Amino acid sequence: MFDAMESSSLDRWFGTERLSEAAERFTTPLYVYSAARLRDNVERFRSAFPSAETDLAFSVKACSNLSILRLLAGEGLLFDIVSAGELERLRRAGVTADRIVFAGAGKRADEIRAGLAAGIREFNVESVGEAGRLNAIAGELKTRAAVALRFNPDVDARTHTYISTGRGEDKFGVTTAEIKGLTSNWEAEFANLDLHGLHVHVGSQIREVAVWPEVVAVVEGLIDVLPSALADGLKSVNFGGGFAIDYETSEIAIDLPGVAEVLGEFAARRDVRVMIEPGRALAANAGVLLTRVQYLKERGGRQVAIVDAAMTELIRPALYGAKHRIVPVGGGASGETIPTDIVGPVCESGDFLARGVPFPKLNGGQLLAVLDAGAYGFTMSSNYNTRPRPAEVLIEEGGLRLIRRRESLDDLIGPEEL
């Protein structure tokens, strides 16, 4: 968990002086993102996946700040959303509707109306009921909806059970039998829906390239049992995201060219375009969470550092048992390591950022950086214990830019009434 060299490696993308300045100017806890690292990650995907056959979309739920979305839009990305709120974020970031794909297993009627009114690129339909609702609303609005059917392939992505989405028991998508039923009389029953694609996403943190041929094989089997007119009309297959990163090295932990080869061969065989939707792999290592040590204790031979960040700022360790490296910013921690718990102030025993990790003796007021916090960090934050959510800062060529102010108590309590 602790690596004395890791603090200096922050200089390449963040700069320890910039991080120290950010903490002084905007206080902690604080999310800080690197524009340069985000662009570098986009380039890695562009290099691996030929743009002639692959559309690259960003999963908004991973990191949804307006400035981040605008930056990625400037890089030419499409976007995957799962709510009307994310649709509105993209609108305010200046993203045109033809670059938006609407996924999600539980779209409300008002969310469907919002997507149709905006004229989004396509809906990923995840249930028989959703197909009927979407068709009816499109009819009411006298419009047509472009759709892809999200297929549950019953493939185990061999990842954490909470982030596996393509097994038969998972809530996502429609089964082969359901798709056969939906498509058997498609033009008559769903006259307001244009079926032009399939969508399949089997989970997050996928490390094995071997998962992708399994998924491709099941998708091809599905295409072969579709009515010929629909099969011939397929224009795209969206394979979702799930590209793993290694939280021990901050690097992408799957062979991207290997995956690209598998999907490229499929695209050529079936004469379709492929879409991929990375979120974590684009944003995780582009963000850190800054926090300061408030108090120090000793418990059972362990150093316990109580910091000002908590599960309210970064819930992944408490929720998934996720492990993020934590390093001192600008030095100040060296020498022999001792087992250390880095915990927050929230009144839960599960409120921790790290447990039992080797760490040098810490000092009160010491500034620490929680690495690889750019994905599913701020977006999963909460106001538990009536804690205002932190500010967000972007490091650009021109320096530090505040891209979200820290919440105030009025922001939290203002909507309530006595």
N, C-alpha and C positions, 0 to 999 in steps of 0.2 A: 504494500500500500504506500509506504513512504520510500522515496528515492531522492537522495540529496541532489542528484543531477537533474531531476525533473524541473526543479524551480528555475534553473538557468535556461532550460529548453523552452520555457514560456516566452522568452525574449523573441523567438522567431515570429510568432503570430500575435502576441499580445504586448510584450515588453513589460518587464517587472516594474519599471519606473511608471509606465502608463497605468498599470494596475494599482500601484500605490497611490498615484494621483487620483484615480477614479474613486478609491475608497475614501480619500480625504475630502474630495469635493462633494460626493453624493452619499457618503456614509454606507455602512453595511447593515444587514446583508444586501448584496448587490449582484445582479447579473451583468456580465460583460461579454460582448460578442466581438469577434474579429471578422471584419468584412473581407480581408485578404484570405482568410482560411475558408470562408464560405465559397468564394470564387474559385479557390484552388480545388475544393471538393467537387464543384460543378464540372471543372475541367477534367478531373479524373474520370467522371462518368461519361463525359463527352468523348474522351479518348477511347474508352473501352467499348461504348455502344455507338455504332455508326448512326448518325442522325438520319441517314437516308432510309433507314428501316425502323428506327426506334424513336418514340416520343418520350421525353423526360418530363415527369411531373413531380412537384414537391408536395408531400403530405403535410397539409397546413397544421394538423393537430400537433405535429412535432415541435413547431416553433412559430407562433402566429403573430408576432409583433408586426405592425404595419410597415415599419422601415425595413425589416428583414424580408417581408413579402415583396416590397417594391424593389429591393436589391435583386432578389431572385427573378422577378419579372424582367428586370433589365438584362438578365442573362438568358432570356428567351424561354424560361420554363413554363410548362403548364402547371395546373394546381388541382389537387385532390382535396375535396371538402367533405365534411360529414354533418354539417348543420347549417341552418340559415344564418347563424352568427358568423361562421367562417365565410359564408358567401358575402355578407356585409363587410367583413374585414377586407376581402379582396376588392370589393367595389371601391372602398375608401382608399385602398392602396393604388388604385388606378388600373387594375387588371381587367381586361375585357372579358365578357362572358364566354366568348368562344374558346377561352383557354381554361375553362373550369369544368371538372368532372365531379358529379355529386354522388358520393357513396354513402354508406350508413344503413344499418339494419332496421331503423325505426323512424323513417321520415314521416313527419306529421303532414297533414293536408296543407297547412299554411306554409310549410317549408317547400313542399312540391310546387305550390302556387308561386312562391318567390323565385324558385329556379326557372319555372316556365316563363314568368314575366321577364326575367333577366335575359332569357334566351341562351342558357348555358349549353356547353358542348354536348354533354350527354348525362343521363342518369344511369347509375349502376343499380339495377333492380335486384332486390335481395329476397323477395318472397312472392308467392302467388298473389297474396292480398295486396302487396304494393303495386304489382302490375295492374290489377283492377283499379286501384285508387288513382294511379297515375293516368291511366287511360280515360277514366271518367272526368278527372279534372282538366285534362287536355281538351276533352270534348267540350266541357263547359266554357273554356277559354277560347274555343275555336282555333286551336293550334295543334301542332304535332310535336311529339317528344322523341328525340333520338335516345335510344337505350342500348345498354349492354346488360346481359344477364350475368349476375354474379353467381358463379358455379362453385359449389362446395365439393371439392374433388375427393374428400376423405383421404387426404395425404397428411401424414405426420411430419411436421417440419423439424422435429427433433430439437425443440426449444422449450423454454419455460411454459408450463401449462397455461399461465395467465395471458400469454402473448401468442398462443397458438390459435389460429383462426380457420384452418382448413380441414380439421378432423370431422368425421361424421357427426359427432356429438356437439360440435361447436354451433353457436347460434347464427353464424353467418351464411349467407348464400342459399341457393336452391339446389336440390339434388338432381341427379340424372332423371329419375322418375318424374319429378315435378317439372323439369324442363321439357320432357316429352309431352306431358299434358298441356303445358303452356303453349307449345309450338305446334301442336297437332292441328289447330284451327286458328292460327295466329291472326291472319288478315281479317277474319270475321269477328273474332272476340276482342281484338286489340287494334281496332282500325285507326286509332290516333297515335299509335306507337310505331316508330321505325326501328326495327331490330337490326343493328349493324355491327354488333360486337359481343364479345364475351369478356368477363372479368373473373380473375381468380387470384386470391391472395391467401397464402397458407400460414403466415405468421411472421413474427419479428425475430431478429437476431439469428438468422439462418447462416450457418457457417459452411455447410457442405454443398458443393456444386451438384452433387448427386441428387439432391432434392429436386432440382429443376427438370431433369429428364423424366422423373416420375410425374411431375405436374404436367409437363408437355404431353406425355403419353396419354394421361387421362383426358386432357382437353381434346386431343385428336380423336380419341374414342368417342367423345361427346359430339364433336362436329360430324362424325360419320353417321350418327343416328338422327341428326336433325333432318327435317324435310329439306329436300334438295334445293328448293328455291331460297330458303333461309340460309342454308350452308353456303350456297354460291354467293349470297349477298353479304357475307361477313367481310368487314373491312379492317377490323382491328381486334386484337386480343390484349387485354390489359393484365399483366402478370403481377401487379401490385409492387410492393416493396419487400422489406424484410432483410435487406443486406446488412449483415452483422458488422458491428465495430468491436474491437478489442479494448475493453476498459482498462487493461493493463498497459497498453502501448499507445492508445488513442488512434490507432490505424484501422482502416477497413479490414475486416477479418474474413473476407471471402474473395475468391479469385474472380474479380469482375470480368476480365476477358474470357474466362472459362464459362461464366453464365451467359455472356454476350454471344459466344459461339453457339451454345445450345439454343438460345432464343432466335438467333439469326437464321440458323438452319431451319427451324420451325417456320419462321416468317417466309422464307424462300419456298418451302414445300407448299405452304397454304396460300401464298400470294396475299398476305395480310401485313398490316403494320403492327408492330408491338409497342405497347406502352409499359413503362416501369414507373414506380412511384416511391422513390426513396424519401425518407424523412430523417430518421436518425443518422444515416450514413452521410447526409449532407450537413446536418446541423450540430450533432453532438459535440464533436471536438472543436467546434467553432465558438463554444461558450464555456465560461467558468462562472462559478458562484463564489463570490468573495465573502468572507466572514471573519469576525474577530473573536479571539478568546476573551471571555468575560471573567470566568473563575476557574480555578484549578483545585482538584481534590485528589486524594489517593484512596482507592477502594480495592482491597484484596490484592495488593501488589500491582495494581494498574494505575496509570495516570488517567484521570478523568478531566477532560477539557470541556467546559460548558461554553459553547459559542453562541453568537446571536442569530445564526441561521438554524432552522429547525425542519421538521417534517412538513411544515407549512410552506417552506420554500422549495424543498426537494424531498418528495415522498418516496422516490424509488428505493432507497435502502430499506425503509420500513415496509413498503408494499411488496417488493419482489425479493428482498435480500440482496439488492444490487450493490456492487462494490465500486465505488469511485475513489480514485487516488486523490489524496489531499496533500498539498505541499505548502510550505511557508513561502510567502512572497517577499523577495528581497533578502533571503537568508534569515539568520537569527535562530536556526534550529540545526544543531550539529552534535556530533559525539555519539555516545552509545545510546542505542534505542531501547525503549521499554514498552511493554504492552500498553496500548492507549485506547480509550474510548473517547470519541469526539461526538458530543451529544448536544441537543438543543434545549431551549428553555420551556418547551411545551410540556404540559402536565400529562405525559404518557410515557411509560417505560419503553415503548416502541419508538420514541423520538430520538433517533440517532442518525448520524451520517457515516460513522465507522465504528466498529467494535473490535477490540483486541488486536489492533494493528500495531506493528512496531513503529515507534515514533520517538525522536529525541525529546529531551526535556523542553517543555513549552513555557512560555512566559505570558503573563496577563497582558492583554492588549495586542497580542501577536496577530498579524494578518495572515490568513490562510486562504488558499484557492482550492476549491473542489473542482476537479478537472472533468471534462467531457459532460458538462451539464447543460449544453446548448439544446438538447432535444428532450422533450418530456420533463423539463425542469420547471420553468416558469408556467408553462401551459397546464401543468397538473398542480400548481400551487393553490393554497386555500387561505381562508381567513379564520381558521380554527383558533380558539382562544382570543378572538377579536384581534388578530394580528394583521396589520396592514401589509399588503404584498409589496415586495421590494421594487426599487427602480430598475430600469434596464438601460445600459449604455452600449453604444457601438463605437468600436475603434476603427476609424477611417484614416485615409492619408492625411486629412486635415487635423486629426487629433481625436479627442473624445467628444461624442455627441450623445446627449440625453435623449433616448427614444421612448421612454415611458417614465413619468415621474412616480415617485413613491406615493402609494395611497395614503390618504389622511384618515383620521377617525371619522370625519364627516362623510367621506366616501363610503365608509362601512355602515354607519349608523343612520345616515341621512334618509334612506328610503323607508325606514321604519316609522310607524305611527303609534302614539299612545292612545 
